[in-house]
Amino acid sequence: MNQKALQTRQRILDAALSVFARKGYHEARMDDIVAEAGSSKGSVYFHFPGKEQLFLALVDEFAALLENRLAGAIAAEQGGMRRVEAALDAGLAVFGEYRKLAKIFLVQAVGLGQTFEAKRLQILDRFAHLIQRHLDEAIADGDIPPLDSEIAAYVWVGAINELVMRWIQTGQPTPDRIAPTLRAMLLRSIGFESEAES
C-alpha cells in the first residue's frame, strides 16, 4: 500500500474505534464509520469488506500494541525472571491505559462466532508463547525449577484473562488490587520467590 492508502486505512480504523466505543459493536453500522472517517463508502469497503473485518483489524492493532509494550518492557531487563515480571507489569498497565478499548474487544466481541473465536485463540497463543519463551529463559538461568513451561504459560494467560475481563466488566477488583496479588501468585506458581519474600 502507498502512503496515502495507509493513511486512509488508519483514518478508517480510528473512526471505527470511535464508533465502536460509542455505540458498541452490535449497534455500530458501517454508515456510521463512513461518516466518522469523512470518507466515501467505496473507500471504506475497499479497505474493509465489512464490519467484522474492520473489527478484527482493530483487534490485531490492539494485540500489536500490547505486544510492543511487552517487548519494550522485556528488552529493558536482564535475566529471564526479571523479564517475566516486567512483561506482567507492562501487560496490566496497557489494559489499565486502554480499558475502553479492551472492553470492546474482550466483552462486546463475545458471541461474534467462529471467526472471532479463532482470532482470540490466535492472540492468546501469541502471548502464551511469549510467556513460555521467558519462562524457559528463567529455567535456563536457574531462577526457577524445571517445569512444563507451555502449560504454565497457558495457566498464566488464563488467570490474567479472567481478572482483566472481570475488571473491565465490573470495575472490580481494581488494578491496584489485582497487580500485587496476581504477580505474587503467578510467581509462586512457578516456584519463584522474590527477594521481598525470601
C-alpha positions as CSV (number, residue, x, y, z in Angstrom):
1,M,0.0,0.0,0.0
2,N,1.2,3.5,-0.7
3,Q,1.4,6.2,2.0
4,K,-1.9,7.7,1.1
5,A,-3.7,4.4,1.2
6,L,-2.1,3.6,4.6
7,Q,-3.3,6.9,6.0
8,T,-6.8,6.3,4.7
9,R,-6.8,2.9,6.2
10,Q,-5.6,4.2,9.6
11,R,-8.3,7.0,9.5
12,I,-11.0,4.4,8.9
13,L,-9.6,2.3,11.8
14,D,-9.6,5.3,14.1
15,A,-13.2,6.2,13.1
16,A,-14.3,2.6,13.6
17,L,-12.7,2.6,17.1
18,S,-14.5,5.8,18.0
19,V,-17.9,4.4,16.7
20,F,-17.5,1.0,18.4
21,A,-16.5,2.8,21.7
22,R,-19.7,5.0,21.5
23,K,-22.2,2.5,20.2
24,G,-20.8,-0.9,20.8
25,Y,-20.0,-3.5,18.2
26,H,-23.6,-4.7,17.6
27,E,-25.2,-1.2,17.3
28,A,-22.4,0.3,15.1
29,R,-23.2,0.4,11.4
30,M,-20.8,0.8,8.5
31,D,-22.5,4.0,7.6
32,D,-21.6,5.4,11.0
33,I,-18.0,4.5,10.4
34,V,-18.0,6.0,6.9
35,A,-19.4,9.3,8.3
36,E,-16.9,9.4,11.2
37,A,-14.0,8.7,8.8
38,G,-15.1,11.5,6.4
39,S,-14.5,9.1,3.7
40,S,-16.5,7.6,0.8
41,K,-18.3,4.3,1.2
42,G,-16.3,2.9,-1.7
43,S,-13.0,3.8,0.1
44,V,-14.1,2.1,3.4
45,Y,-15.3,-1.0,1.7
46,F,-12.1,-1.2,-0.4
47,H,-10.1,-1.5,2.7
48,F,-12.6,-3.5,4.8
49,P,-15.3,-5.5,3.1
50,G,-17.5,-5.4,6.3
51,K,-17.8,-4.6,9.9
52,E,-16.4,-7.9,11.1
53,Q,-13.2,-7.4,9.1
54,L,-12.8,-3.9,10.4
55,F,-13.3,-5.1,14.0
56,L,-10.8,-7.9,13.5
57,A,-8.2,-5.4,12.2
58,L,-8.7,-3.3,15.3
59,V,-8.2,-6.5,17.4
60,D,-4.9,-7.0,15.6
61,E,-3.9,-3.4,16.2
62,F,-4.6,-3.7,20.0
63,A,-2.7,-7.0,20.2
64,A,0.3,-5.4,18.3
65,L,0.2,-2.5,20.8
66,L,0.2,-4.9,23.7
67,E,3.0,-7.0,22.2
68,N,5.1,-3.9,21.5
69,R,4.7,-2.7,25.1
70,L,5.6,-6.1,26.5
71,A,8.6,-6.3,24.1
72,G,9.8,-2.9,25.3
73,A,9.5,-3.8,29.0
74,I,11.3,-7.1,28.4
75,A,14.1,-5.6,26.4
76,A,14.8,-3.2,29.3
77,E,15.5,-6.0,31.7
78,Q,18.3,-8.6,32.1
79,G,17.6,-12.2,33.0
80,G,14.6,-14.5,32.4
81,M,12.8,-13.8,35.7
82,R,13.1,-10.1,35.6
83,R,11.8,-10.1,32.1
84,V,8.8,-12.2,33.1
85,E,8.0,-9.8,35.9
86,A,8.4,-6.8,33.6
87,A,6.1,-8.3,31.0
88,L,3.4,-9.0,33.6
89,D,3.5,-5.4,34.9
90,A,3.6,-3.9,31.4
91,G,0.6,-6.0,30.3
92,L,-1.5,-4.9,33.2
93,A,-0.6,-1.3,32.6
94,V,-1.7,-1.5,29.0
95,F,-5.1,-2.9,29.9
96,G,-5.4,-0.1,32.5
97,E,-4.5,2.6,30.0
98,Y,-6.8,1.2,27.3
99,R,-9.7,-0.1,29.3
100,K,-12.4,1.2,27.0
101,L,-10.7,-0.4,24.0
102,A,-10.1,-3.6,25.9
103,K,-13.8,-3.7,26.8
104,I,-14.8,-3.6,23.2
105,F,-12.6,-6.4,22.3
106,L,-13.0,-8.7,25.3
107,V,-16.6,-8.1,26.3
108,Q,-18.6,-6.9,23.3
109,A,-16.9,-9.4,20.9
110,V,-18.3,-12.3,22.8
111,G,-20.8,-14.1,20.5
112,L,-19.3,-13.0,17.2
113,G,-18.8,-16.5,16.2
114,Q,-16.1,-18.8,15.0
115,T,-14.1,-16.1,13.1
116,F,-13.6,-14.0,16.2
117,E,-13.0,-17.1,18.4
118,A,-10.2,-18.2,16.1
119,K,-8.7,-14.7,16.2
120,R,-9.0,-14.6,20.1
121,L,-7.2,-18.0,20.4
122,Q,-4.5,-16.9,18.0
123,I,-3.8,-13.8,20.1
124,L,-3.8,-15.8,23.4
125,D,-1.4,-18.3,21.7
126,R,0.9,-15.4,20.8
127,F,1.0,-14.2,24.4
128,A,1.4,-17.7,25.8
129,H,4.4,-18.3,23.6
130,L,5.9,-15.0,24.7
131,I,5.5,-16.0,28.3
132,Q,6.8,-19.5,27.7
133,R,9.9,-18.2,26.0
134,H,10.8,-16.2,29.0
135,L,9.9,-18.9,31.5
136,D,12.3,-21.1,29.6
137,E,15.0,-18.5,29.9
138,A,14.3,-18.2,33.7
139,I,14.6,-22.0,33.9
140,A,17.9,-21.9,32.0
141,D,19.2,-19.1,34.3
142,G,18.3,-21.2,37.3
143,D,15.8,-18.7,38.6
144,I,13.0,-21.2,38.7
145,P,12.9,-25.0,38.9
146,P,12.3,-27.0,35.7
147,L,8.6,-27.2,34.8
148,D,6.3,-27.6,31.8
149,S,6.6,-24.0,30.6
150,E,3.9,-24.4,27.9
151,I,1.3,-25.4,30.5
152,A,2.5,-22.8,32.9
153,A,2.2,-20.1,30.2
154,Y,-1.4,-21.0,29.4
155,V,-2.2,-21.1,33.2
156,W,-0.8,-17.5,33.4
157,V,-2.8,-16.4,30.3
158,G,-6.0,-17.8,31.7
159,A,-5.5,-16.2,35.1
160,I,-4.6,-12.8,33.6
161,N,-7.5,-13.0,31.1
162,E,-10.1,-13.8,33.8
163,L,-9.1,-11.0,36.1
164,V,-8.8,-8.4,33.3
165,M,-12.3,-9.5,32.0
166,R,-13.8,-9.2,35.4
167,W,-12.3,-5.7,36.0
168,I,-13.3,-4.5,32.5
169,Q,-16.9,-5.7,33.0
170,T,-17.5,-4.7,36.6
171,G,-14.7,-2.2,37.6
172,Q,-13.6,-4.6,40.3
173,P,-11.2,-5.6,41.5
174,T,-9.2,-2.5,40.7
175,P,-5.8,-2.8,39.0
176,D,-4.0,-1.6,42.2
177,R,-5.6,-4.7,44.0
178,I,-5.0,-7.1,41.0
179,A,-1.4,-6.4,40.3
180,P,0.4,-7.3,43.6
181,T,-1.7,-10.4,44.3
182,L,-1.7,-11.7,40.8
183,R,2.0,-11.1,40.4
184,A,2.8,-12.9,43.7
185,M,0.5,-15.9,42.9
186,L,1.8,-16.3,39.4
187,L,5.4,-16.2,40.5
188,R,4.8,-18.6,43.3
189,S,3.1,-21.0,40.9
190,I,6.4,-21.4,39.0
191,G,8.4,-21.8,42.2
192,F,9.9,-18.3,42.2
193,E,10.4,-16.4,45.5
194,S,11.0,-12.7,45.2
195,E,13.7,-11.1,47.3
196,A,10.9,-9.5,49.4
197,E,9.5,-13.0,50.2
198,S,12.8,-14.7,50.9
